[in-house]
Structures are given as structure tokens and as C-alpha cells.
Amino acid sequence: MKPKIFDVIIVGAGLAGLSCAQRLEASGVDFLILEASGRIGGRVKTDEFDGFLLNHGFQVLQTAYPEAQRILDYSALDLRAFRPGAVFRIGGRFHTVADPLRAPRHFFQTLAAPIGTWGDRLRMANLARRLNKMSSEEIFAGPDIPTPAYLRAEGFSDRMIEHFFIPFFSGVCLDPKIGASNHVFQYIFKMFAAGDVSIPARGMEVIPRQMAGRIQPGGVRTGARVQAVEKGRVSLESGEDLMCRKIVLAVEAPEIERLLGLPQLTASYGERCLYFSAGRPPIREPFLVINAEGRGPVNNLCVPSLAASDYAPRGRSLISVTVIGEQAASDSVLEKTVRDQLTQWYGRAVYHWDLLKIYSIRHALPAQPPPAANPAIAAGELRPGIFVCGEYGSLPSIQWALMSGRLAADAVLASKPAHS
């Protein structure tokens, strides 16, 4: 009996791989997704732990993402929004900076925040208006320079850059120096100004589950780690070989480089996320709290259960703390240094918080220095019969993961038939 030959094998059941599968299924293509781990979602996963919902690292869905709006059913996700703004820790005090149109009651607090000059505030409002009128194609067609240089060219003061842009966007890009391309910054800034930062009421993993629910039964095989790929063949670590006409690699960049024997060139940033349980939350509203003091391990803190009550059992609060940059300390040492810093913020009550779990994510995001890839352009065939999607040749975010998967599927559909 001849072995089955799949039209397409997709390696990786993250958002990019699932998006690719949805597009292929809509075109009647026979496919199989191979996922190394025991569950779908890639880095977008949620654990249930003692009644808490713990996302794998600090993850949110920006509702303004066009591809997410196109692919996802927001109503079914039951999205819960954080406040449109952030609380900045500067000079030993907390200062709220919120969107005056969407959070008008914080208007005077925002005016009083020591984040920059009046000119900086006007420049930021003008930048938001200008970017709102630009398409993503226009953004990625412009001059491509590091973000700090772009901000200085826009006229922002050093104080504004150091107290607002660097601490805020370092948490988004996981880069303490925000050396990302200004194209990346512009797009992120545009999205934050246009939509809500949200989480599904039952955890981020609801997103890939919703997507997987739309593809054919049996279309995903978990616990299947790929050892090698070549034209027409996917070899598993178990020793099994699967035959196919085309392959789509939808895994993180270092894994693509390993499978294809490419130089390990993709630099990445990691994060460590500490989850605590407390009887009372340290803040009253679901704002992101950002360390703008430039010292200590903490980049940001939030209380997901203030936005979505299902994230914690009744009477408890879930606190998420994100640490970025090189942190070689053990979990116990990191926990102590984080508690020491947060005690300065919120008092000795921090030592009564219960540590739930620490997630260490080595490859959370790839570095995004200029020149940035234009994510609206499909990577196409990297090798005969082998395509890629996800952050490799694109950019990392839910928006680009979903779009890159669709574009990879389109490239597969448009390519000439491959024969094994």
C-alpha cells in the first residue's frame, strides 16, 4: 500500500501555521499540521493553575490589528480591555498617562505627568494623527532607521524618549534599548492609538483554539517533532517519514534555521514572567504599570484579573510581572529581586503575595533592527517546494503571524505543482 502523499505539510501549529491552514482549507487543499508540543498555539498558550489563568508571558491582543479583525471572531473571544494608557513609575511616584479621548477622567493626571514637555505632547498627538492616515504599505515604504534616531528626528526631547517611549515600547518589543526599526515602532504606535489592548476572558489560548476549530478534523497532529525536511519529505524524530508535495515551515526563526541547515543568525529577546496571587490588587484599575526609572529588573506590571475576572478565583487577584533583558539569575534570586523592587513601589504587602509560577521564554521575540522586512510581502519559496511563514522573513506580532500564514498559503497555491 502506497503511503499517503499530502498536498501540504505545515510544520508548527502556532497562529501563523493555523492561519495558513485556514486559507488552504478554504481552497480545498489537503494538508496536515505537525506540532512538536502536546498542544496548539505556539507561544500563545494559557495554563489553568489553582483556579488562575496564566498566559505564557505577558500577551495581549491589539484589537485594531486588521488581520485579526478579518480572521478572528472577537465576540466569541469575549475580549476584555485594559485602560487606554499606562501608569509610569518616575522619581518614586506613579503618574497616569491616558488617552484623553477614551479616558477623559484621567485628563488632568495626564497633563501633570512628568514625561516630557508641552511640545512633546503636541508632537505625540500630531504623530498619532499622521500615522492614522498612513497605510501599512506607506509606513514600511518610508526611511528605515533605529527608533531612537527616528524619535529625535521627530523633535522629541530626551526626557520624553527616556521616560515614555523607551520604557513603554521596550516592553512591547522586549528590547531595553528599543533598537527596533522605526517602521516597527510606527506601526505599533498606530495600533495602540487606534484600538484596545485586550485579553480574551478565558485566556489567550482561546485564540488558537478558535482558529483550530475551523479546520478539518484530524488536520493537526501534536507530539510530532520534526527532525529534518527536504523537498517532498518530512522526517520526524520518531523515525517516521511523511510524504508531501509542498512544505510550509511555521515555526520560530531558530528552528527554521536548524531544519534548513542555515547559519544561526536570528538574534532574539527573551522574557521572564512572574505570576503572583494577592488578596488585594496593588492598583485599582486595569492599567499597565511601567518602570520608567531605569533601574531594577521589572519592566512592567499588570493585574489581568482587573480586566477579566475569570483570571483569578473569587477574592484573589492575579498579578503579572514582566522582566526583560539578560537575566541569568535563578528563579529564586529573580523572585527576591523583583519583590525587593516592588516593595519600594507598594510596601511590605508584596512579601505576602504568593508566587504562582515563573515562565522563562528564551525566544519570545526576534530582534527587529532596520532594515525591517515588509510583512505585507510573502517570503515565497525559500527552497523548491519549501515555504515559510511567521516571524521569519516577516515581523513578530499577532497581526503579522496571521497575515504571514495567509500570504504563505497564497504563495503555495500560486506556485507550480511540486512532485515528490
C-alpha positions as CSV (number, residue, x, y, z in Angstrom):
1,M,0.0,0.0,0.0
2,K,1.4,3.3,-1.1
3,P,2.0,5.9,1.7
4,K,-0.4,8.9,1.7
5,I,1.0,12.0,0.0
6,F,-0.3,15.2,1.5
7,D,-0.7,18.3,-0.7
8,V,0.9,20.4,2.0
9,I,2.5,19.6,5.4
10,I,2.7,22.6,7.8
11,V,5.3,22.4,10.5
12,G,4.1,24.3,13.6
13,A,0.6,24.9,15.0
14,G,1.1,28.4,16.1
15,L,-1.0,31.3,14.8
16,A,0.9,31.5,11.5
17,G,0.5,27.8,10.8
18,L,-3.2,27.8,11.7
19,S,-3.8,30.9,9.6
20,C,-2.1,29.1,6.7
21,A,-4.2,26.0,7.2
22,Q,-7.4,28.0,7.2
23,R,-6.6,29.6,3.9
24,L,-5.6,26.2,2.4
25,E,-8.7,24.5,3.6
26,A,-10.9,27.2,2.1
27,S,-9.2,26.3,-1.2
28,G,-9.8,22.6,-0.9
29,V,-6.2,21.7,-0.3
30,D,-5.3,18.5,1.7
31,F,-2.9,19.4,4.5
32,L,-1.5,18.2,7.8
33,I,-0.2,20.3,10.6
34,L,2.7,18.8,12.6
35,E,3.2,20.3,16.1
36,A,6.1,19.2,18.3
37,S,4.4,20.0,21.6
38,G,1.3,18.4,23.0
39,R,-0.9,21.4,22.3
40,I,-1.6,24.0,19.6
41,G,-0.9,27.8,19.9
42,G,2.9,28.1,19.7
43,R,3.8,30.8,22.2
44,V,0.1,31.8,22.6
45,K,-0.8,29.4,25.4
46,T,-2.7,29.6,28.7
47,D,-2.3,27.3,31.7
48,E,-5.0,26.8,34.4
49,F,-3.3,26.7,37.8
50,D,-5.1,26.6,41.1
51,G,-8.1,28.5,39.6
52,F,-5.9,31.1,37.9
53,L,-5.4,31.6,34.1
54,L,-1.8,32.1,33.3
55,N,-0.8,33.2,29.8
56,H,2.7,32.1,28.7
57,G,4.3,35.5,29.3
58,F,2.7,38.9,29.1
59,Q,0.5,38.6,26.0
60,V,-2.4,40.8,24.7
61,L,-4.4,41.2,21.6
62,Q,-4.4,44.7,20.0
63,T,-8.0,44.9,18.6
64,A,-7.0,47.3,15.8
65,Y,-5.0,44.7,14.0
66,P,-6.6,44.4,10.6
67,E,-5.8,40.7,10.0
68,A,-7.0,39.8,13.5
69,Q,-10.3,41.6,12.7
70,R,-10.6,39.7,9.5
71,I,-9.8,36.2,10.8
72,L,-11.0,36.2,14.5
73,D,-14.4,36.3,16.0
74,Y,-14.0,39.0,18.6
75,S,-17.4,38.5,20.1
76,A,-16.7,34.8,20.7
77,L,-13.3,35.6,22.2
78,D,-15.2,37.7,24.8
79,L,-12.4,40.3,24.9
80,R,-11.8,42.4,28.0
81,A,-9.8,45.6,27.6
82,F,-7.2,47.3,29.7
83,R,-7.4,51.0,30.2
84,P,-6.1,53.1,27.2
85,G,-2.9,54.3,28.7
86,A,-0.4,53.4,31.3
87,V,0.9,54.2,34.8
88,F,4.6,55.3,34.8
89,R,6.8,54.9,37.8
90,I,9.1,58.0,37.8
91,G,11.0,59.5,40.6
92,G,9.5,57.3,43.3
93,R,5.9,58.2,42.3
94,F,3.2,56.9,40.0
95,H,1.9,59.0,37.1
96,T,-1.1,58.1,34.9
97,V,-0.8,58.8,31.2
98,A,-4.1,58.0,29.4
99,D,-5.7,58.7,26.1
100,P,-7.7,61.9,26.8
101,L,-10.5,61.0,24.3
102,R,-11.0,57.4,25.6
103,A,-10.2,58.1,29.3
104,P,-11.2,61.7,29.9
105,R,-11.4,61.3,33.7
106,H,-7.6,60.9,33.7
107,F,-7.1,64.1,31.7
108,F,-5.6,66.3,34.5
109,Q,-3.4,63.4,35.8
110,T,-2.1,63.0,32.2
111,L,-1.3,66.7,31.9
112,A,0.6,66.7,35.2
113,A,2.7,63.6,34.4
114,P,6.4,64.5,34.2
115,I,7.0,62.6,30.9
116,G,8.0,65.4,28.6
117,T,7.4,69.0,27.5
118,W,4.2,70.5,26.2
119,G,5.9,70.4,22.8
120,D,6.4,66.7,23.2
121,R,2.7,66.2,23.9
122,L,1.8,68.1,20.8
123,R,4.3,66.2,18.7
124,M,2.9,62.9,20.0
125,A,-0.7,63.9,19.1
126,N,0.4,65.0,15.7
127,L,2.4,61.8,15.2
128,A,-0.7,59.7,16.1
129,R,-2.9,61.7,13.6
130,R,-0.3,61.4,10.9
131,L,0.2,57.7,11.3
132,N,-3.5,57.1,11.5
133,K,-3.8,58.4,7.9
134,M,-1.0,56.2,6.6
135,S,-1.4,52.6,5.4
136,S,1.0,49.9,6.5
137,E,2.4,50.0,3.0
138,E,3.2,53.6,3.3
139,I,4.8,53.1,6.8
140,F,7.0,50.3,5.5
141,A,8.0,52.2,2.4
142,G,9.5,55.2,4.3
143,P,13.1,55.7,5.5
144,D,14.2,52.9,7.8
145,I,16.3,53.9,10.8
146,P,16.5,52.8,14.5
147,T,13.6,54.0,16.6
148,P,15.6,56.3,19.0
149,A,17.1,58.2,16.0
150,Y,13.6,58.5,14.4
151,L,12.2,59.9,17.7
152,R,14.9,62.5,17.9
153,A,14.4,63.4,14.2
154,E,10.7,63.9,15.1
155,G,11.8,66.5,17.7
156,F,11.0,64.6,20.9
157,S,13.1,65.6,23.9
158,D,15.5,63.2,25.6
159,R,13.2,63.3,28.7
160,M,10.2,62.1,26.6
161,I,12.3,59.4,25.0
162,E,13.7,58.1,28.3
163,H,10.6,58.4,30.4
164,F,7.9,57.4,28.0
165,F,9.0,55.8,24.7
166,I,11.8,53.6,25.9
167,P,10.1,52.1,28.9
168,F,6.8,51.6,27.1
169,F,8.0,50.2,23.8
170,S,10.8,48.2,25.4
171,G,8.1,46.1,27.0
172,V,6.4,45.7,23.6
173,C,9.5,44.7,21.7
174,L,11.3,43.1,24.7
175,D,14.3,45.3,23.8
176,P,15.5,47.6,26.6
177,K,17.1,50.0,24.1
178,I,14.2,49.9,21.6
179,G,16.7,49.5,18.7
180,A,13.9,48.2,16.5
181,S,13.2,49.7,13.1
182,N,11.2,52.8,13.2
183,H,8.8,51.0,10.8
184,V,8.0,48.6,13.6
185,F,7.6,51.4,16.1
186,Q,5.3,53.4,13.8
187,Y,3.0,50.5,13.2
188,I,2.8,49.6,16.8
189,F,2.2,53.3,17.8
190,K,-0.6,53.5,15.2
191,M,-2.3,50.3,16.5
192,F,-2.1,51.4,20.1
193,A,-3.7,54.8,19.2
194,A,-6.5,53.1,17.2
195,G,-7.6,50.2,19.3
196,D,-7.8,48.5,22.7
197,V,-5.2,46.3,24.4
198,S,-7.3,43.3,25.3
199,I,-7.3,39.7,26.6
200,P,-9.9,37.0,26.0
201,A,-11.9,36.4,29.1
202,R,-10.7,32.7,29.3
203,G,-7.1,33.2,28.3
204,M,-5.0,33.9,25.2
205,E,-5.1,30.2,24.2
206,V,-8.7,30.8,23.2
207,I,-7.4,32.5,20.0
208,P,-5.6,29.4,18.5
209,R,-8.4,27.2,19.7
210,Q,-10.9,29.2,17.8
211,M,-8.8,29.0,14.7
212,A,-8.2,25.3,15.0
213,G,-11.9,24.7,15.4
214,R,-12.4,25.9,11.8
215,I,-10.1,23.4,10.1
216,Q,-10.8,19.8,9.2
217,P,-10.9,17.1,11.9
218,G,-7.6,15.4,12.1
219,G,-5.8,18.3,10.4
220,V,-3.5,18.8,13.4
221,R,-1.1,16.2,14.8
222,T,0.5,17.1,18.1
223,G,3.5,15.4,19.7
224,A,5.2,15.2,16.3
225,R,8.6,16.8,16.4
226,V,10.2,17.3,13.0
227,Q,13.8,16.2,12.7
228,A,14.5,17.2,9.1
229,V,12.8,18.4,5.9
230,E,13.7,18.1,2.3
231,K,11.7,18.6,-0.9
232,G,8.7,16.3,-0.7
233,R,9.6,14.7,2.6
234,V,9.3,15.5,6.3
235,S,11.2,13.3,8.8
236,L,10.0,13.0,12.4
237,E,12.2,12.3,15.4
238,S,10.2,9.1,15.9
239,G,11.7,7.8,12.6
240,E,8.6,8.2,10.6
241,D,8.7,9.8,7.2
242,L,5.8,11.7,5.7
243,M,5.5,12.5,2.0
244,C,4.0,15.7,0.6
245,R,4.0,17.9,-2.4
246,K,4.9,21.1,-0.5
247,I,6.1,22.1,2.9
248,V,5.3,25.2,5.0
249,L,7.6,26.0,7.9
250,A,5.6,27.9,10.5
251,V,8.0,27.7,13.5
252,E,10.2,30.3,15.2
253,A,13.3,31.5,13.3
254,P,16.0,29.4,15.1
255,E,14.0,26.3,14.3
256,I,13.7,27.2,10.6
257,E,17.4,27.8,10.5
258,R,18.1,24.4,12.1
259,L,15.7,22.5,9.8
260,L,17.2,24.1,6.7
261,G,20.8,24.0,7.8
262,L,21.1,27.8,7.7
263,P,23.5,29.8,9.8
264,Q,22.0,30.7,13.2
265,L,21.8,34.4,12.5
266,T,18.5,35.5,14.0
267,A,19.0,37.3,17.3
268,S,16.2,37.2,19.8
269,Y,15.0,38.6,23.0
270,G,13.7,36.7,26.0
271,E,11.4,37.5,28.9
272,R,10.6,36.1,32.3
273,C,7.1,36.5,33.5
274,L,6.3,36.1,37.2
275,Y,2.7,35.5,38.3
276,F,1.6,36.3,41.9
277,S,-1.6,35.9,43.8
278,A,-2.8,38.5,46.3
279,G,-5.8,39.2,48.4
280,R,-5.9,42.8,47.2
281,P,-4.5,44.2,43.9
282,P,-1.8,46.8,44.1
283,I,-3.7,49.0,41.6
284,R,-7.4,49.9,41.3
285,E,-7.8,49.9,37.5
286,P,-6.6,47.6,34.7
287,F,-3.7,49.8,33.6
288,L,-0.2,48.6,32.6
289,V,2.3,49.9,35.2
290,I,5.6,50.7,33.6
291,N,9.0,51.1,35.2
292,A,10.4,54.4,33.8
293,E,13.1,54.8,36.4
294,G,15.7,52.9,34.5
295,R,16.7,50.6,37.4
296,G,15.7,47.2,38.8
297,P,14.6,44.1,37.0
298,V,10.9,44.9,36.5
299,N,9.8,46.3,33.1
300,N,6.1,46.3,33.7
301,L,3.3,45.0,36.0
302,C,-0.4,44.5,35.4
303,V,-3.3,42.8,37.1
304,P,-5.1,40.8,34.4
305,S,-7.9,39.9,36.8
306,L,-8.9,43.5,36.9
307,A,-9.6,43.4,33.2
308,A,-11.0,39.8,33.1
309,S,-12.3,38.4,36.4
310,D,-12.0,34.8,35.3
311,Y,-8.2,35.1,35.5
312,A,-8.4,34.6,39.3
313,P,-10.6,32.9,41.8
314,R,-13.2,34.9,43.7
315,G,-11.4,37.0,46.4
316,R,-8.0,36.8,44.8
317,S,-6.1,39.0,42.3
318,L,-3.7,37.8,39.6
319,I,-0.6,40.0,39.3
320,S,1.7,39.6,36.3
321,V,5.3,41.0,36.3
322,T,7.5,41.1,33.2
323,V,11.3,41.1,33.3
324,I,13.2,41.7,30.0
325,G,16.9,41.8,29.0
326,E,19.6,39.4,30.1
327,Q,18.6,37.9,33.4
328,A,20.8,34.9,34.3
329,A,19.6,34.7,37.9
330,S,17.9,31.6,39.2
331,D,14.2,31.8,39.7
332,S,14.6,32.2,43.5
333,V,17.1,35.0,43.1
334,L,14.9,36.7,40.5
335,E,11.8,36.4,42.7
336,K,13.7,38.1,45.6
337,T,15.0,41.0,43.5
338,V,11.5,41.5,42.0
339,R,9.9,41.5,45.4
340,D,12.5,43.9,46.7
341,Q,11.8,46.4,43.9
342,L,8.0,46.1,44.2
343,T,8.2,46.6,47.9
344,Q,9.6,50.0,47.2
345,W,6.5,50.6,45.0
346,Y,3.7,49.1,47.0
347,G,5.1,48.4,50.5
348,R,5.6,45.3,52.5
349,A,2.3,43.7,51.4
350,V,4.3,42.5,48.4
351,Y,6.0,39.9,50.6
352,H,2.6,38.4,51.4
353,W,1.9,37.8,47.7
354,D,2.0,34.1,46.7
355,L,4.3,33.2,43.8
356,L,2.3,31.0,41.4
357,K,4.7,30.4,38.5
358,I,7.6,31.8,36.6
359,Y,7.7,31.5,32.9
360,S,11.1,31.8,31.2
361,I,10.7,32.3,27.5
362,R,14.1,32.3,25.8
363,H,13.0,33.1,22.3
364,A,10.0,35.4,23.0
365,L,10.6,37.8,20.1
366,P,13.3,38.1,17.4
367,A,15.3,41.3,17.2
368,Q,13.8,43.8,14.8
369,P,16.6,46.2,13.8
370,P,16.5,48.1,10.5
371,P,16.1,47.3,7.7
372,A,12.8,45.7,8.7
373,A,11.1,43.2,6.4
374,N,7.9,44.4,4.7
375,P,5.4,41.9,6.3
376,A,2.9,42.5,3.5
377,I,5.2,40.7,1.1
378,A,5.2,36.9,1.2
379,A,8.5,35.2,1.7
380,G,7.6,32.8,-1.1
381,E,9.5,29.7,-1.8
382,L,12.6,29.7,0.4
383,R,13.7,26.5,-1.4
384,P,12.0,24.4,-4.1
385,G,8.8,23.1,-2.5
386,I,9.5,24.7,0.9
387,F,7.8,27.9,2.1
388,V,7.9,29.8,5.4
389,C,5.6,31.9,7.4
390,G,5.6,33.5,10.9
391,E,8.3,35.9,12.1
392,Y,11.0,34.5,9.7
393,G,11.1,37.0,6.8
394,S,8.2,38.9,8.4
395,L,7.7,40.6,11.8
396,P,6.6,39.3,15.1
397,S,3.1,40.1,16.4
398,I,-0.4,38.5,16.2
399,Q,-1.1,40.8,13.2
400,W,1.9,39.6,11.2
401,A,1.7,36.0,12.3
402,L,-1.9,35.8,10.9
403,M,-1.0,37.7,7.7
404,S,2.2,35.8,7.0
405,G,0.3,32.5,7.3
406,R,-2.3,33.6,4.8
407,L,0.3,35.0,2.4
408,A,2.3,31.8,2.6
409,A,-0.8,29.8,1.7
410,D,-1.4,32.1,-1.2
411,A,2.2,31.6,-2.4
412,V,1.7,27.8,-2.1
413,L,-1.5,28.0,-4.1
414,A,0.2,30.1,-6.8
415,S,3.3,28.0,-7.1
416,K,3.8,25.3,-9.8
417,P,2.9,21.8,-8.8
418,A,5.7,20.0,-7.0
419,H,6.2,16.3,-7.4
420,S,8.0,14.1,-4.9
